[in-house]
Amino acid sequence: MKTKYLIHGATIINEGHSFIGSVLISNGIIRTVIGGHQQLLGTEAAEGAEIIDASGKWLIPGIIDDQVHFRDPGLTHKGDLYTESRAAVAGGVTSFMEMPNTIPNTLTLDLLEQKYRMAAQKSLANYSFYMGASNDNLMEVVRTDPRTVCGIKVFMGASTGNMLVDNPATLDGIFKHAPTLVAVHCEDETTIRENTAAYKSTFGDKIPVSEHPNIRSREACLKSSSLAVQLARKYNTRLHILHLSTADEMDLLSDSASDGSKRITAEACVHHLWFSDQDYGMLGSRIKWNPAIKTAADRQALQQAVIDGNIDVIATDHAPHTLDEKSAAYLSCPSGGPLVQHSLAAMLEMCRKEIFSPELVVEKMCHAPARIFNVDRRGFIRQGYFADLVIVDPDSEWMVTPQNILYKCGWSPFEGQIFSTRVTHTFVNGHLAWHNQQFDESQMGQRLFFNR
């Protein structure tokens, strides 16, 4: 197995700068990063390295996706740690943080560790798993080790199984005693139920999917996220608000630097930055997510918040379902869709449209997750860091088709979309896991650790 590589002549996009340079990898670690006219070719340090000529290509840190649902265990007909981690790596995602609403729900430390053991055998990408909260597992939650677990996940809105946390005393306990970052899904369940009843009285069981953002409304989002912020400020909790979807919620956020001093951080997802409610007519339930995709004005507000620094992280909320499941009537159709294979391509396409810059995309998808979660030695191209690296061809057009989709569910809301950039190489811990549209599965990913 090759353990030493010299990536030569790439445009390195890292820490707000873009420059021509080279990176030497050895035994899973970035050993040297040089720029300008300095050369590593032919030096003693580079002896024995496989040379990768990256001239004309971009080199970025591996993406850290802080919100995915890989469906393992219990829902593996939709996806699993093996299939979805492969799709992630092909898309430039080298590390992921996976959610607890599997079957069984990850509500005990023993179940949490079982998932880590599975991932060690099955995941091509690096991994961490959230500890799940419920109305009745507070004592288990507070035992979570902040050095080995990415965070605690709280569903302040409807969820799978026993994971809706709506008991005020439990919420207070979580926010007061959480030993690590608390990540929240914010939608007010009472508002959603009232809206659902109102639309059922109008449409019966034939509610159009286009009404999804009216049922899971902006009022439901704002009420819940406001409560989360209120509790976080009361207890000085380290709060991370997931998948914001409305312009209204931007007023809850701060643009102060996400350098560790910012106690409340926020995430936007690719689908909320790309789609709007105008797309329900064509894509229907394929873009039915919770929280719902809302108006073009909301999308623009989210994009601006990314630029201004109010939103810190861009992630996917990758949540696959089968096409049969997504073809059900509105009230029976599950929310969520697959995204990890196409998230970087979509964000770089928005760079082509001059919505974002490549440097900002790298900040929000690589650097910021590493800083916010205090991930140990990942998310940056720095000497001594793990060699999680992605080479991108910025001028390689391709179309998303069923034949090149790697998700187990076999579909994507981006089918038919032409992207202008393509991931050509993905290194995970210095292992060249994806190259020439092929995987090398001889080495699995590693568990993430956190400097807390």
N, C-alpha and C positions, 0 to 999 in steps of 0.2 A: 504494500500500500504506500502510495506517495505521501510524504509528510512535509516536503519542502517545496515551496512555490515562490517564484518571483513574478509579480504582476507588474508589467513594465509599460510605461508611457500612457497610463490612463489619465483621464480628467477626474481627479479626486474631488468629490463633493463632501465636505466635512466641516462641521463647526462654523457654518456661515460663509465658508470660502470655497472657491473652485480653482484648482490649479493642476497643471500637468505634473505627474509624479509617479513614483514606484513604491510598491509595498512588498516586503519580504516576509513570508510566513514560514515558520518552522515548528513542528511538533504542536500544532494547534494554536500557536500564539503569534501575534503580530510582532516581529522582531525589529523591523526598521521601516520608517516612513520617510521618504525624501521627496523633495520637490525641485523644480527649476531644472538646471542643467546638470545637477549631480547625477552620477551614474552608479548603479549597482551591478550592471552587466559586467561580467568578467572579473569581479572582485572576489577575494577569498571568502567573504561573507555569503556570496551567492553560489558558491561552488556546490554542485550536486542538486541545485534547484531546477524544477521544471519551469521553463520560461513561458509565460503567457503574455503575448503581445496584445495589449489593450488599447493601442493607439486608436483614437477616434471614438472610444467608448468611455462610459462613466463608471467610476468605482465608488460605491456608497457602503455605509455600514448595513448589516442585515437588519431588516425591519423587525421591530418588537411589537406584536399585536396584543394589546392588553385586554381583548375581549373576544373570545371565540367559544363556540359550542361544538365540540367534536363528537358528541353523542355517545361516548364510550364511558361506562357500560350502559346497557339496557335499551339503547335506541339505535343499535348498530346497523339496522336496515337503512338508515338515513346517511350515516357516515361513521367513521371510527378513527381512532388515533393513528392508524397506519395510513389510511387513504387520505385523510384530510391534512395530515402533516406533509405528505408528499405534494399535494396540491399547493400547500403553503410554501414549501421550499422552491417549487417551480416558479412561484410568483415573487420570490425574493424575501419571504418571511422566514427568518431563521429562528425566532423564538416566539412562543405564544403563551398566553395566560387563559386557562380554560375554566368555564363556569360550572357551578355545582348542581344544576338542574338536570342531572342524568337520573337513571333508575338503577339503584336507589339514589335519592338525593344525597349529596355529600354533606351530611350534617354531623358526622363524627370524625374525630381525628383518625380513627382506624380506617374508615372508608376513604378518607383523603389519602392516606398512605397507600392504600390499595391502588388508587389511580396512578400514583407515582411509580409504583412497581410495574404496572401495565405499560406506562409510557416508556420506561427504560427498555422494554422489549420491542416496542412497536413504533416509536416516534422518530422520524428522520430529523425533525427540528428539535430545538431546545424547548423545555416545557416548565410551566408551573401551573398550579391549580388553586383556585379560590376555596376557602372554607365557607360553607354555606351557613346562613342564619335562618332560623325559623322563630316562631313565637315561643318555643319551649326548649331551646338548646343553648341558652346564654352561657351556662357554665362550661359547656364544651367550646364555645366560641372564644372565650377569654383565655383558654389554654393554648391558642394558636401561637406557634413559634414565628415571630416576625422575621427571623433570619432565613427560614426555609420555605415560607409560604408567601405568595405575592400579596394576599390581602383577604379581607372578609367581604363576601358579597351579600348585599341586602336587597331583596325585591320589595320595594315600597309600592307595589302594584301587582296585578294578577300574575301568577306564575304557575309552573308545573308542581303538582303535588302539594307538599306541606311547606312551601317556601315563601308564601306571602306573609310579610311581617307587618301587621297592622295593630298590634297591641302597644299602646303608648308606653307602658312600663318597660316592655321588652326593648322598644326602640331607644328609650332613655338609657337603659342598661348597656346596650351595644355601643351607643355613641359615647357614653361615659367611660366604659371599661375596655374598649377595643385595644388590643395590644399592638395593632398595626393598622395600615390604611384600610378604610371602609369604602368600598365601591358600591354605588347605589343605582338601581333602576327606578326611576321616579315617574310613576303615573298613579293618580288617586283612584283607587278601586271603586269607591262609592260613586264618584262622578261617572266612571265608565259604565257601571251597572245602570245608572239612571239614563244615560244616553242610549245604551243598548235597548232598554225597555221602550224608550220613546221611538226609536227607529223601527223596532219590531211592530209597534202599533201602527206605523205607517206602511211598512213594506211586508209585514209578516216574516216568513223565513227567507224571503228573497231580497235581502238587503244588498244593494250593489256594493262592490268592493270600493268604489269611489267614495263611499260614505265613511270609510275607515278613519280618515283624519278628523271627522266630525264626531265619531263615537269615542275614539281614543283622542280626545280633543286637546287643544292647547291649554284649556283651563285645567284639565286633569294633570297635564305635565307640570304646569306652573305651580299648582297647589302642592303637589308632592315635592318638587325640587325646592320650593320655598321652605317647606318643613325640614328637609334635609339640611339646608344651609342654616336654618335657625338652630337646630340641634347641634350642628358642628360648631357654631359660634358659641353656643352655651357651654360646651364641654371642651372646646379647643381641639376637636377631633380632626385627625388627618382624613379629609373627605375627598373622594374622587367621584364626580358625577358623570355617569356613563351616557352615551348616545343622546345628547341634547338635540332637540328637533324644532324648537320655536324661537322666533325673534324675542319673544317676551322674556325668556329665561336668561338672555344675555345680560340683563340688568342685575342679575344676581352675582355676576362674576367680576373678577379683578384682572387687570392686565399686568400686575406685578410679576416679576421674573419667576419662573418655575425652577428655582435653584435650591429648593429645600425650605425656603422661608415662607413660601406660599402654602397655606394650610388647606385651602379649598381649590382644587384643580378640576378641569373638565375635559371631556372627550366629545368629539364629533365623529360620526361614521361616514364612510365613503358614500353610502347610498343616500344619506341626507344631504351631502354636498353635491351629488350628481343629479338625482331625480327630483321631480316635483309632483304635485297632485295632478298635473296635466298628463302625466305618464300612465296613470291608472287605466285610461281608455285603451291604450295599446298593450300594456303589460299586465294589467289586472292583478291577480293574487301573487304573481311573481315578485311584485314589489310590496307585498303586504308584510310589513315589519311592525314590531312594537318597540319604541314609540313609532307612530305612523309617519310616513313621508308626508310633508305638508306643502305649503304654498311656495311659489317661486320667490316671494318676498322673504319667507322664512329661510329658504336655501341661501339667498343672497346675504341675509343677516349672519348666518352660520359661517359662510365664506369670509365675510368681513371680520368676524370674531377670531377666526383662525389667523388672519393677517395681523390683526391688532394685538393678539396675544391673550385675549380673554379665553379662548379655547386652546388648550395646551397640547392635546394628543389627537391624532387621527387613527382610528382603528376600523374594524370591519363588523363586529357582531355577527360573524360568520355563523349561520344557523341553518344547516341544510334540512330539507324535507323532500320526500319523493314527489314526483310530478303528480302521481295519483292523489296524494294528500293535498297538494296545492290546487288540485282541480275541484275540490269539494266546494259546496256552497259556502257563502261568507261566514256564517256562524260556526261551521265545522272546519273551515280551512285554517290550518295552523299559520302562525306568523313567523317570518324569518326566511332567509335565503342564503345561498353560498356566495362567498366573496374573496377568500384569501388568495386564490390564484390570480385574481385580477385587480386587487386593490392598488398595487404600485403602478400598474399600467394605466389605470383610470386616473390616479392622481397626477401622473406625468402627462397624461392627455390634457388635464386641466392646466398644466404648465404651458402646453402648446397653445392653449386658448388665452394665455396670459392672465389667468385667474390667480395662479400661485407661481412662485419661482421654485426651481429644483432644490435650492438651498433650504427654502421653507418647508418643502415636503420632507426632506431628510430630517430637519429639526423636529417636525411633528410626529413622524413615524419611527424614528430611530433614537435621536438624542433625548427628546422629552420623556418618552416612556422609561428610558434607562435612569434618568435623573429622578423622576417623580416616584418611581418604585424602588429607587436605590439599588438597581440591579448591579451585581458585582461584575465589573470589567467587560461590559458589553454596551453596544449602542453607539460606539465611536470608533474611528480609525486612529488608534493610539498605540504607541509602543507598549508592549506588555499586556494588552487586552486580548481576549479571545478573538480568533480570526473568523468572525462571522461577517462575511463580506459578499457583496453582490456586484456583478458586472452587468451593465445595461448597455445595449446598443440603442442609441437615441434616434436612429434612422432606420428602423426595421419594421415595416408595416406588416400587420397580420390581423386576421379576422377571427373572432371567437366563434367556434363551431362546435357542434356536439362531438366531433371527432377529436378535438384537442382539449376538451374539458376533462379535468382529472378528478373532480369531485365524485364521490360514490353515488350521489343522487343523479349525476349525469346531465345537469342543466345549469344554466346561468342566466340571470337577468340581462347580461351583456351579450347574449347570443346575437350575432350579426353585426356587432360593433367592431369597427376597425380601429385598432390601436397603433400608435406610431412608434412605440418603444417596445423592446423585448428583453427579458432577462436571459442572458447567455450563460452565465456561470453563477452558482450559489455555493459559497463555502460555509459549512457549519462546523465550528471548532477546528478550522483548518482543513477539514475534509471536503473535497470537491464533490458535493452531493448531487449537483445538477449541472450538466454540460451537454451541449449538442442535443438538446431535447431528450436526454437520457438521464436516469438516476444511477447513482452508485450507492447501494444500500448496505455496503459492507461495514458501515459505522453508524450507530444511532446517535441521536442528540443527547444532550445532558440536562440534568435538573438545574434550574436557575437558583442562585443564592442571592441574598440581599444584604447590603451593608447597613444594618439597622442596630 
